[in-house]
Amino acid sequence: MRFLAARNTDLGELHEAGYLQKTDMAHGAGLGFALGGLGGVVVGALLGLWLGSMAAAAVPNSRLAQFQGEIARGKVLLMLDVPHSRVDEFRDLLSGRHPEAISAGLETRFPAFP
């Protein structure tokens, strides 16, 4: 049991309220913890995004690893970014002009993570 009165009020034998009861410190600390944690997650995520992309910029694209052997042997990889509805049209156009070309696959614009 704690008591709170105006400053300089003599409470006698009554137990005066402590610092945590007199102030909003516990609420402020909890709010600061939550906001700081959220801010830290956002800043941490942005920092991770930046550092990860900087590191990944120095290595070859992992999705192209299957073609590295052929490229090393002198072949050329053609990559087309076309709407999905026009893929067959472009395949037919390419095979008509370059029958030696080999279609090696189709990748969605939404790759599986990662």
N, C-alpha and C positions, 0 to 999 in steps of 0.2 A: 504494500500500500504506500503510495507516494502522494505528496501534496504539492500544489503549485499556487503561488500567491504573487501579488505584485512585488516588485523589487523592494528590498529593504524591509519586508514584512517579517516580523519575528514569528516563526512557526513553532517555537518552543520545542517540545519533544516530538513533534510530528516529523516524519521522514520527507525531506524535500525531494521533489522529482529530479531525476538525474538528467545528464546532458542529452541522452538519447530521447527522453520523454519531452524535454523542453524544446528541442529543435526538430527540424524535419530531415535530420541527417540520414536516417535509415531509408526514408522514401527517396531522397536525392541520390543516395548511394545505389539503390536498386535501379532507379531510372538511369543513372549514369552508366551502370553496369550493362543494362539492356541496350541503350543507345550506343555505348562504346563497343559492345560486342557486335551489334549490327553494322556499325561503321567499320569495325575491324574486318568483318567478313567481306564487306563490299570492297574496302581498300585492298584486303588480302586477295580477293578474287581478281581485281584489276591488276594488281602487281603480278599475280600468277599468270594472268593472260598475257601481259607484256613480256615477262621473262620467258614464258613458254614459247611465244611466237618468235622472240629473238633467237632462242636456242634452235628452234625448228627451222629457221631461215637458213641455217648453216648446213643442213643435211638434205639429201635428195628426198623427193616426194615418195613416201612409202607405198603409195598406191601405184607407182610406176615401176616398182622393183621387178615385176614379172617381165617387163620389156627390156631391162638393162642388158641382158645377154645379146639380144637381137640388135640393139642399138650399138653395142660394142663391136658387133660383126659388120657394121656399116649400114644397117637398115635405118629407115627414117620413120618415126612414129608421128602420125597425123592425129591430132585431137580436135574434134569439132564440138563446139557448144551450140546446139540447135534445139529448138522446141521439140519435145517428145513426139508431137504429132507429125513432125517432118523428118524423123529419123530415116524411115524407109525411102523417102524421096532422095535424101542425100546419099544413102548407101547405093541406090540405083545409079545416081549420077556419077558417083566415084567409080563404081565397078565398070560402068560404061566407058569411062575415059581412061581408067587404069585397071585393067583386068588382073594385073599382077598384085594389086592391093588385097590384103587379107583383113577382113573385119574381125577384130579381136575382142569385141565386147561392147557393152553398153553400161554406162554408169549413171545412176540417178543423180540429180542435182542435190539430193539430200543424203549424203553418205552416212553410213552407220557409224556411230561414235565408237572409238575415236578415229 
